Amino acid sequence: MITRYALFEGTIKEGQTEAFREAILTEVLPKWRAFPDALAVRICFEESRDDGAPSFPLILAISYPSLEAVDIALASAVRAESKEATESVLARYFDGRIHHHITTAHDTVIA
C-alpha cells in the first residue's frame, strides 16, 4: 500500500484550534475522501509533542493501492477542488507550510 502524507508544519492562530479542526472536517475532508482510488483517509490532529519538536497541528494520510493510483488522484479535478478548500481553511487559521511525503506502508495489526 502507498500512503501520501501531508505534514502541516506550523501553528494555529491563537484561540482558533477548534475552529480549524471543525473547518478541516467539514470543508476539506469531503474533498480528500473524493480522491479517486483512495483506500483510506486519516486526519491526525496534534495533541502534544516532545520538547523542542516542530509543531504539526495536522497530519493527513491518504492511502492508495499503487503509485499509479497516486498519480491519477493528483491529476484529477478533485485535487484542484481540495487544494482550493484547503487553502481557504489555512488562510483563516494556519501559519506555516505543508510538505508531502509518499511512502510504502507495511501495516502490522497487533492483536
OpenMM code with the backbone's topology and positions (N, CA, C; nanometers):
from openmm import Vec3, app, unit

residues = "MET ILE THR ARG TYR ALA LEU PHE GLU GLY THR ILE LYS GLU GLY GLN THR GLU ALA PHE ARG GLU ALA ILE LEU THR GLU VAL LEU PRO LYS TRP ARG ALA PHE PRO ASP ALA LEU ALA VAL ARG ILE CYS PHE GLU GLU SER ARG ASP ASP GLY ALA PRO SER PHE PRO LEU ILE LEU ALA ILE SER TYR PRO SER LEU GLU ALA VAL ASP ILE ALA LEU ALA SER ALA VAL ARG ALA GLU SER LYS GLU ALA THR GLU SER VAL LEU ALA ARG TYR PHE ASP GLY ARG ILE HIS HIS HIS ILE THR THR ALA HIS ASP THR VAL ILE ALA".split()
positions = [
    Vec3(0.0841, -0.1172, 0.0000),
    Vec3(0.0000, 0.0000, 0.0000),
    Vec3(0.0890, 0.1240, 0.0000),
    Vec3(0.0431, 0.2254, -0.0701),
    Vec3(0.1140, 0.3518, -0.0793),
    Vec3(0.0363, 0.4558, 0.0024),
    Vec3(0.1068, 0.5309, 0.0844),
    Vec3(0.0426, 0.6363, 0.1624),
    Vec3(0.1119, 0.7685, 0.1336),
    Vec3(0.0315, 0.8674, 0.0990),
    Vec3(0.0815, 1.0030, 0.0772),
    Vec3(0.0443, 1.0866, 0.1983),
    Vec3(0.1474, 1.1388, 0.2643),
    Vec3(0.1289, 1.2214, 0.3832),
    Vec3(0.1403, 1.3683, 0.3465),
    Vec3(0.0570, 1.4491, 0.4096),
    Vec3(0.0710, 1.5943, 0.4055),
    Vec3(0.0971, 1.6371, 0.5491),
    Vec3(0.2129, 1.6943, 0.5723),
    Vec3(0.2529, 1.7391, 0.7056),
    Vec3(0.2342, 1.8898, 0.7121),
    Vec3(0.1458, 1.9324, 0.7991),
    Vec3(0.1140, 2.0732, 0.8163),
    Vec3(0.2007, 2.1241, 0.9310),
    Vec3(0.3127, 2.1832, 0.8964),
    Vec3(0.4106, 2.2284, 0.9950),
    Vec3(0.3893, 2.3769, 1.0229),
    Vec3(0.3635, 2.4100, 1.1481),
    Vec3(0.3414, 2.5498, 1.1830),
    Vec3(0.2529, 2.5614, 1.3045),
    Vec3(0.1718, 2.6668, 1.3070),
    Vec3(0.0870, 2.6920, 1.4233),
    Vec3(-0.0532, 2.7321, 1.3799),
    Vec3(-0.1467, 2.7032, 1.4672),
    Vec3(-0.2834, 2.7501, 1.4507),
    Vec3(-0.2910, 2.8876, 1.5162),
    Vec3(-0.3622, 2.9784, 1.4546),
    Vec3(-0.3767, 3.1119, 1.5108),
    Vec3(-0.4381, 3.1038, 1.6498),
    Vec3(-0.3937, 3.1911, 1.7358),
    Vec3(-0.4325, 3.1918, 1.8770),
    Vec3(-0.5839, 3.1772, 1.8953),
    Vec3(-0.6228, 3.0792, 1.9755),
    Vec3(-0.7632, 3.0580, 2.0080),
    Vec3(-0.8474, 2.9974, 1.8977),
    Vec3(-0.7846, 2.9500, 1.7904),
    Vec3(-0.8593, 2.9026, 1.6741),
    Vec3(-0.8502, 2.7509, 1.6520),
    Vec3(-0.7975, 2.6770, 1.7485),
    Vec3(-0.7760, 2.5328, 1.7283),
    Vec3(-0.9053, 2.4594, 1.6957),
    Vec3(-1.0086, 2.4801, 1.7736),
    Vec3(-1.1342, 2.4082, 1.7496),
    Vec3(-1.1979, 2.4499, 1.6171),
    Vec3(-1.1927, 2.5767, 1.5844),
    Vec3(-1.2480, 2.6234, 1.4574),
    Vec3(-1.1701, 2.5638, 1.3399),
    Vec3(-1.0369, 2.5577, 1.3530),
    Vec3(-0.9532, 2.4966, 1.2494),
    Vec3(-0.9921, 2.3506, 1.2284),
    Vec3(-1.0014, 2.2767, 1.3376),
    Vec3(-1.0342, 2.1345, 1.3271),
    Vec3(-1.1722, 2.1134, 1.2655),
    Vec3(-1.2685, 2.1912, 1.3073),
    Vec3(-1.4031, 2.1792, 1.2526),
    Vec3(-1.4040, 2.2119, 1.1030),
    Vec3(-1.3317, 2.3144, 1.0633),
    Vec3(-1.3261, 2.3514, 0.9216),
    Vec3(-1.2596, 2.2422, 0.8380),
    Vec3(-1.1544, 2.1826, 0.8899),
    Vec3(-1.0899, 2.0717, 0.8183),
    Vec3(-1.1898, 1.9576, 0.7993),
    Vec3(-1.2595, 1.9214, 0.9054),
    Vec3(-1.3512, 1.8075, 0.8999),
    Vec3(-1.4733, 1.8332, 0.8125),
    Vec3(-1.5231, 1.9559, 0.8106),
    Vec3(-1.6460, 1.9824, 0.7350),
    Vec3(-1.6224, 2.0354, 0.5941),
    Vec3(-1.5160, 2.1139, 0.5761),
    Vec3(-1.4931, 2.1782, 0.4463),
    Vec3(-1.3941, 2.1019, 0.3576),
    Vec3(-1.2956, 2.0381, 0.4194),
    Vec3(-1.1878, 1.9793, 0.3399),
    Vec3(-1.1953, 1.8266, 0.3341),
    Vec3(-1.2287, 1.7630, 0.4431),
    Vec3(-1.2343, 1.6166, 0.4441),
    Vec3(-1.3212, 1.5595, 0.3322),
    Vec3(-1.4378, 1.6155, 0.3042),
    Vec3(-1.5163, 1.5595, 0.1923),
    Vec3(-1.4402, 1.5609, 0.0595),
    Vec3(-1.3578, 1.6614, 0.0382),
    Vec3(-1.2773, 1.6676, -0.0851),
    Vec3(-1.1708, 1.5586, -0.0838),
    Vec3(-1.1017, 1.5433, 0.0304),
    Vec3(-0.9966, 1.4409, 0.0391),
    Vec3(-1.0554, 1.3010, 0.0219),
    Vec3(-1.1742, 1.2795, 0.0759),
    Vec3(-1.2382, 1.1480, 0.0625),
    Vec3(-1.2774, 1.1180, -0.0816),
    Vec3(-1.2910, 1.2214, -0.1641),
    Vec3(-1.3348, 1.2036, -0.3029),
    Vec3(-1.2212, 1.1712, -0.3996),
    Vec3(-1.0965, 1.1688, -0.3530),
    Vec3(-0.9864, 1.1356, -0.4432),
    Vec3(-1.0093, 0.9977, -0.5038),
    Vec3(-0.9930, 0.9846, -0.6358),
    Vec3(-1.0135, 0.8541, -0.6983),
    Vec3(-0.9156, 0.7512, -0.6427),
    Vec3(-0.9672, 0.6316, -0.6209),
    Vec3(-0.8891, 0.5154, -0.5753),
    Vec3(-0.8333, 0.5278, -0.4337),
    Vec3(-0.8731, 0.6300, -0.3575),
    Vec3(-0.8268, 0.6394, -0.2188),
    Vec3(-0.8850, 0.5227, -0.1394),
    Vec3(-0.7989, 0.4540, -0.0651),
    Vec3(-0.8423, 0.3416, 0.0176),
    Vec3(-0.8777, 0.3849, 0.1590),
    Vec3(-0.8066, 0.4848, 0.2104),
    Vec3(-0.8286, 0.5339, 0.3460),
    Vec3(-0.7786, 0.6770, 0.3562),
    Vec3(-0.8488, 0.7554, 0.4349),
    Vec3(-0.8079, 0.8925, 0.4640),
    Vec3(-0.7988, 0.9038, 0.6158),
    Vec3(-0.6808, 0.9429, 0.6631),
    Vec3(-0.6600, 0.9596, 0.8069),
    Vec3(-0.6222, 1.1039, 0.8356),
    Vec3(-0.6985, 1.1656, 0.9248),
    Vec3(-0.6688, 1.3009, 0.9680),
    Vec3(-0.6246, 1.2911, 1.1133),
    Vec3(-0.5060, 1.3398, 1.1401),
    Vec3(-0.4494, 1.3320, 1.2749),
    Vec3(-0.4208, 1.4729, 1.3244),
    Vec3(-0.4905, 1.5123, 1.4309),
    Vec3(-0.4685, 1.6425, 1.4915),
    Vec3(-0.3721, 1.6271, 1.6084),
    Vec3(-0.2720, 1.7123, 1.6125),
    Vec3(-0.1705, 1.7069, 1.7178),
    Vec3(-0.2317, 1.7385, 1.8536),
    Vec3(-0.2016, 1.6537, 1.9508),
    Vec3(-0.2438, 1.6767, 2.0883),
    Vec3(-0.1255, 1.7180, 2.1754),
    Vec3(-0.0078, 1.6640, 2.1465),
    Vec3(0.1133, 1.7016, 2.2199),
    Vec3(0.2331, 1.6597, 2.1364),
    Vec3(0.3528, 1.7028, 2.1808),
    Vec3(0.4764, 1.6667, 2.1103),
    Vec3(0.5913, 1.6745, 2.2103),
    Vec3(0.7040, 1.6157, 2.1729),
    Vec3(0.8231, 1.6223, 2.2563),
    Vec3(0.8731, 1.7655, 2.2666),
    Vec3(0.9385, 1.7972, 2.3761),
    Vec3(1.0013, 1.9281, 2.3911),
    Vec3(1.0985, 1.9507, 2.2759),
    Vec3(1.0899, 2.0659, 2.2136),
    Vec3(1.1798, 2.1003, 2.1045),
    Vec3(1.1389, 2.0463, 1.9680),
    Vec3(1.0363, 1.9612, 1.9628),
    Vec3(0.9915, 1.9058, 1.8343),
    Vec3(0.9116, 2.0106, 1.7579),
    Vec3(0.9171, 2.0080, 1.6245),
    Vec3(0.8364, 2.1024, 1.5473),
    Vec3(0.6880, 2.0722, 1.5655),
    Vec3(0.6068, 2.1741, 1.5472),
    Vec3(0.4623, 2.1594, 1.5614),
    Vec3(0.4008, 2.1166, 1.4281),
    Vec3(0.3213, 2.0104, 1.4343),
    Vec3(0.2431, 1.9626, 1.3203),
    Vec3(0.0973, 1.9555, 1.3656),
    Vec3(0.0237, 2.0671, 1.3573),
    Vec3(-0.1148, 2.0672, 1.4036),
    Vec3(-0.2036, 1.9675, 1.3292),
    Vec3(-0.1614, 1.9293, 1.2085),
    Vec3(-0.2391, 1.8351, 1.1283),
    Vec3(-0.1436, 1.7494, 1.0471),
    Vec3(-0.1712, 1.6209, 1.0455),
    Vec3(-0.1037, 1.5285, 0.9555),
    Vec3(-0.2138, 1.4539, 0.8816),
    Vec3(-0.2094, 1.4610, 0.7497),
    Vec3(-0.3060, 1.3931, 0.6642),
    Vec3(-0.2369, 1.2744, 0.5992),
    Vec3(-0.3033, 1.1600, 0.5982),
    Vec3(-0.2521, 1.0416, 0.5303),
    Vec3(-0.3621, 0.9861, 0.4411),
    Vec3(-0.3337, 0.9761, 0.3121),
    Vec3(-0.4282, 0.9141, 0.2188),
    Vec3(-0.3570, 0.7946, 0.1571),
    Vec3(-0.4195, 0.6772, 0.1709),
    Vec3(-0.3597, 0.5542, 0.1197),
    Vec3(-0.4228, 0.5147, -0.0129),
    Vec3(-0.3396, 0.4596, -0.0984),
    Vec3(-0.3777, 0.4179, -0.2331),
    Vec3(-0.3220, 0.2783, -0.2604),
    Vec3(-0.3782, 0.2095, -0.3589),
    Vec3(-0.3282, 0.0753, -0.3886),
    Vec3(-0.1933, 0.0727, -0.4611),
    Vec3(-0.1554, 0.1854, -0.5247),
    Vec3(-0.0323, 0.1859, -0.6034),
    Vec3(0.0154, 0.3293, -0.6276),
    Vec3(0.1400, 0.3406, -0.6744),
    Vec3(0.1915, 0.4726, -0.7123),
    Vec3(0.1139, 0.5294, -0.8300),
    Vec3(0.0697, 0.4419, -0.9199),
    Vec3(-0.0090, 0.4871, -1.0339),
    Vec3(-0.1397, 0.5503, -0.9876),
    Vec3(-0.2001, 0.4936, -0.8845),
    Vec3(-0.3240, 0.5489, -0.8306),
    Vec3(-0.2998, 0.6872, -0.7696),
    Vec3(-0.1844, 0.7058, -0.7069),
    Vec3(-0.1494, 0.8377, -0.6531),
    Vec3(-0.1414, 0.9379, -0.7673),
    Vec3(-0.0739, 0.9003, -0.8734),
    Vec3(-0.0599, 0.9900, -0.9890),
    Vec3(-0.1959, 1.0278, -1.0470),
    Vec3(-0.2850, 0.9308, -1.0564),
    Vec3(-0.4197, 0.9573, -1.1081),
    Vec3(-0.4937, 1.0543, -1.0155),
    Vec3(-0.4848, 1.0318, -0.8857),
    Vec3(-0.5518, 1.1191, -0.7891),
    Vec3(-0.4982, 1.2612, -0.7979),
    Vec3(-0.3662, 1.2742, -0.8102),
    Vec3(-0.3055, 1.4070, -0.8146),
    Vec3(-0.3358, 1.4806, -0.9447),
    Vec3(-0.3694, 1.4068, -1.0490),
    Vec3(-0.4030, 1.4680, -1.1775),
    Vec3(-0.5535, 1.4944, -1.1911),
    Vec3(-0.6315, 1.4520, -1.0929),
    Vec3(-0.7767, 1.4617, -1.1027),
    Vec3(-0.8272, 1.6024, -1.0714),
    Vec3(-0.9498, 1.6282, -1.1150),
    Vec3(-1.0150, 1.7556, -1.0845),
    Vec3(-1.0382, 1.7714, -0.9348),
    Vec3(-1.0517, 1.6608, -0.8653),
    Vec3(-1.0725, 1.6659, -0.7202),
    Vec3(-0.9537, 1.7323, -0.6512),
    Vec3(-0.8351, 1.7121, -0.7044),
    Vec3(-0.7179, 1.7729, -0.6406),
    Vec3(-0.7289, 1.9253, -0.6411),
    Vec3(-0.7692, 1.9823, -0.7516),
    Vec3(-0.7838, 2.1286, -0.7576),
    Vec3(-0.8897, 2.1760, -0.6582),
    Vec3(-0.9996, 2.1021, -0.6481),
    Vec3(-1.1046, 2.1376, -0.5529),
    Vec3(-1.0538, 2.1267, -0.4088),
    Vec3(-0.9781, 2.0214, -0.3806),
    Vec3(-0.9285, 2.0025, -0.2442),
    Vec3(-0.8244, 2.1079, -0.2096),
    Vec3(-0.7428, 2.1435, -0.3065),
    Vec3(-0.6414, 2.2463, -0.2828),
    Vec3(-0.7075, 2.3805, -0.2517),
    Vec3(-0.8116, 2.4139, -0.3251),
    Vec3(-0.8837, 2.5390, -0.3014),
    Vec3(-0.9475, 2.5392, -0.1619),
    Vec3(-1.0112, 2.4298, -0.1239),
    Vec3(-1.0744, 2.4210, 0.0083),
    Vec3(-0.9695, 2.4270, 0.1192),
    Vec3(-0.8579, 2.3573, 0.0990),
    Vec3(-0.7504, 2.3570, 0.1986),
    Vec3(-0.6933, 2.4974, 0.2152),
    Vec3(-0.6640, 2.5637, 0.1061),
    Vec3(-0.6069, 2.6983, 0.1129),
    Vec3(-0.7014, 2.7960, 0.1815),
    Vec3(-0.8306, 2.7796, 0.1620),
    Vec3(-0.9284, 2.8657, 0.2273),
    Vec3(-0.9222, 2.8491, 0.3795),
    Vec3(-0.9171, 2.7248, 0.4259),
    Vec3(-0.9093, 2.6991, 0.5699),
    Vec3(-0.7763, 2.7485, 0.6256),
    Vec3(-0.6685, 2.7202, 0.5557),
    Vec3(-0.5372, 2.7608, 0.6052),
    Vec3(-0.5251, 2.9123, 0.6161),
    Vec3(-0.5796, 2.9841, 0.5205),
    Vec3(-0.5726, 3.1305, 0.5238),
    Vec3(-0.6405, 3.1867, 0.6481),
    Vec3(-0.7429, 3.1206, 0.6951),
    Vec3(-0.8166, 3.1683, 0.8128),
    Vec3(-0.7517, 3.1287, 0.9446),
    Vec3(-0.6859, 3.0118, 0.9474),
    Vec3(-0.6484, 2.9563, 1.0772),
    Vec3(-0.5026, 2.9160, 1.0954),
    Vec3(-0.4233, 2.9086, 0.9913),
    Vec3(-0.2932, 2.8416, 0.9994),
    Vec3(-0.1805, 2.9301, 0.9503),
    Vec3(-0.0696, 2.9276, 1.0230),
    Vec3(0.0541, 2.9914, 0.9788),
    Vec3(0.1608, 2.8833, 0.9695),
    Vec3(0.2105, 2.8601, 0.8500),
    Vec3(0.3129, 2.7574, 0.8352),
    Vec3(0.3260, 2.7106, 0.6920),
    Vec3(0.3685, 2.5870, 0.6784),
    Vec3(0.3896, 2.5299, 0.5454),
    Vec3(0.3428, 2.3853, 0.5446),
    Vec3(0.3236, 2.3336, 0.4265),
    Vec3(0.2839, 2.1935, 0.4085),
    Vec3(0.3902, 2.1264, 0.3233),
    Vec3(0.4299, 2.0073, 0.3634),
    Vec3(0.5132, 1.9273, 0.2745),
    Vec3(0.4564, 1.7874, 0.2672),
    Vec3(0.4809, 1.7240, 0.1533),
    Vec3(0.4229, 1.5929, 0.1241),
    Vec3(0.5321, 1.4870, 0.1153),
    Vec3(0.4956, 1.3676, 0.1571),
    Vec3(0.5856, 1.2524, 0.1524),
    Vec3(0.5043, 1.1323, 0.1063),
    Vec3(0.5547, 1.0597, 0.0093),
    Vec3(0.4901, 0.9378, -0.0380),
    Vec3(0.5704, 0.8203, 0.0143),
    Vec3(0.4990, 0.7279, 0.0802),
    Vec3(0.5652, 0.6150, 0.1461),
    Vec3(0.5032, 0.4831, 0.1023),
    Vec3(0.5795, 0.3780, 0.1182),
    Vec3(0.5272, 0.2432, 0.1071),
    Vec3(0.4951, 0.1975, 0.2480),
    Vec3(0.3705, 0.1623, 0.2714),
    Vec3(0.3276, 0.1259, 0.4071),
    Vec3(0.3276, -0.0247, 0.4246),
    Vec3(0.3705, -0.0664, 0.5400),
    Vec3(0.3659, -0.2061, 0.5812),
    Vec3(0.2930, -0.2102, 0.7146),
    Vec3(0.1615, -0.2306, 0.7104),
    Vec3(0.0831, -0.2289, 0.8324),
    Vec3(0.0923, -0.3623, 0.9047),
    Vec3(0.1023, -0.3551, 1.0347),
    Vec3(0.1005, -0.4723, 1.1193),
    Vec3(-0.0042, -0.4493, 1.2271),
    Vec3(-0.1005, -0.5380, 1.2325),
    Vec3(-0.2043, -0.5284, 1.3339),
    Vec3(-0.1649, -0.6159, 1.4506),
    Vec3(-0.1658, -0.5567, 1.5694),
    Vec3(-0.1288, -0.6300, 1.6902),
    Vec3(-0.2586, -0.6692, 1.7606),
    Vec3(-0.2749, -0.7974, 1.7791),
    Vec3(-0.3987, -0.8462, 1.8401),
    Vec3(-0.3957, -0.8384, 1.9904),
] * unit.nanometer
topology = app.Topology()
chain = topology.addChain("A")
for resn in residues:
    res = topology.addResidue(resn, chain)
    for name in ("N", "CA", "C"):
        topology.addAtom(name, app.Element.getBySymbol(name[0]), res)
